[in-house]
Amino acid sequence: MKKKLRILVVFFVAIPLLVACSSAKEKTSKKKGDSYTIVNTRPWAGEGYKKGFVENSIKDSKIKINWDTYLYSDWGDKKAVVLSGGELPDAFWGGSLVDSDLAQNSEAFISLDEYITPEIMPNLSKALAEDEKLKAVATSADGKIYSLPARVPGRSVVGNQLFINHKWLDNLGLDMPKTYQELEDVLREFKNKDADGDGDSENEIPLSGIIYRMFLPWGLAETTSTIKYMSWDDKKVVYSPVTENYKVAIEHLAKLYKEGILDQEFFTQDNTILGAKKMDASQIGVTDGWVPGPYGTEEGEYVALPAIESPDGNAYVIQDVDDYIRNQFFVTTACKEPKKLLSWIDKFYTDDASVQNFFGSFGIGTTKNDDGTYQLLKPKDPATVQDENSWHISFRDYGPKYVGDNFNEKIHMLDDDGDGFKLKITKDLEPFAKPIYPSLAFTTEEQVRLSSLNTDIQSFVEEKMGEWVTNGGVDDEWDSYLAQLDKMGLEEFLTIQQDAMDRYFEK
């Protein structure tokens, strides 16, 4: 009996020990396989961007990443649900959130400053210490860092540009225009004569594209501002739709519209209709875009226009987005172990990683040469251009990465394809590019107020833009237009942005 009792006592005493031991093993097991969920947005479906560097770095860091991926076309509807649905992911990848998302959901994100140290994130810490602009871009108005920055490689200085159908020029015996007046004369010839040579002189559309890019000859180029139509001059913010140049541009465009030179569907067509017109070389004489490659029925039908001399004597080009970008990685309050996650992210802040996460991993989109330079590889599919292919096989513009000054000299581009071709056709345009519009940081209160003001102001500006170009009347209504913008809070709208710009330059 005593022997049985001792056995029972040992058995019941052992149970908690076994449970404790099992629990300890379970915790250890979970810790060995640290798992994080990251929301990511993509232009197309596919897993190619995870191959190579990304999957290898995850394996080396001994973590597991669960990618919660959304297509751009769906993310607008899903974002609010993800942010307020009660179960946050551990992090958001670049491209999924913007400043206003942080401002409106600030309680969902953590400050990253305590993790950006030489011990946890040596690569990023070094970059921030050496690059004042990177630090300024990353730092919020309250002095803290809530999202990680990037500086991308291989970025063109010139963004979208104007292209002309050189076959139409040849058919009519016209020279390449160099001034705005010459361009207008060419467009008028395109309209009044059989430019495409099909026997019908009334089926040509001399000028079509994105409407605001047609304001370029008056110095009203798209900028990298997060607020549409903003520009700057000597550290002072400027809202282009209230300038005299804007008024003059509207008057000229209204004249071109009335003559049938400007596409009559400018304000009603969507990108699908516009894209179809660009592919048909018998329709458009001058249009806009990134490169001329996709346009026309034959290769080389469209060529880049030079920097057109404007009525004010200057020439202007559209600037590409800044190679410095913020909001490339957010960590939420749901993340239980940010240190290990951010230690992995720090691996992205090297030259090798940056090249692979912009152009494609080694052996897939790039190779690294023995002399430390990099070579871009042609896509396996000959019908795919290199820069489009890079979006399929890398994170491209989004996600953490960093390269220093003059790094692009180490990259051997493809002169006849993608990024290399873009750099080639914009080389002569680069001297006309204005300084990049700074990436401004706003306080939560400023961001919320600015978004509210901008919604009404932009809507009103674009409504009047369409009315004036298609029906005229800008001169008669200009004063009342300015008065209405004042009532809508234009002064406060500009003051918020000027305060942010002042802080940027103080940094």
Buried (B, 14 or more C-beta within 10 A) or exposed (E): EEEEEEEEEEEEEEEEEEEEEEEEEEEEEEEEEBEBBBBBBBEEEEEBBBBBBBEBBBEEBEBEBEBBBBEEEEBEEBBEEBBEEEEBBBBBBBBBBBBBBBBBBEEBBBBBEEBBEEEBBBBBBEBBEEBEBBBBBBBBBEEEBBBBBBBBBBBBBBBBBBBBBBBBBEBBEBEBBBBBBBBBEBBBBBBBBBBBEEEEEEEBBBBBBBBBBBBBBBBBBBBBBBBBBBBBEEEEBBBBBBBEBBBBBBBBBBBBBEBBBBBEEBBEBEEEEBEEBBEEBBBBBBBBBBBBBEBBEEEEBBBBBBBBBBBEEEBBBBBBBBBBBBBBBBBBEBBEBBEBBBBBBBBBBBBBBBBBBBBBBBEBBBBBEEEEEBBBBBBEEEEBBBBBBBBBBBBBBBBBBBBEEEBBEBBBBBEEBBBBBBBBBBEEBEEBBBEBBBBBBBBBEBBBBBBEBBEEBBEBBBEBBBBBBBEBBBEEBBEEBEEBBEEBBBEEBBEBBBBBBEBBEEE
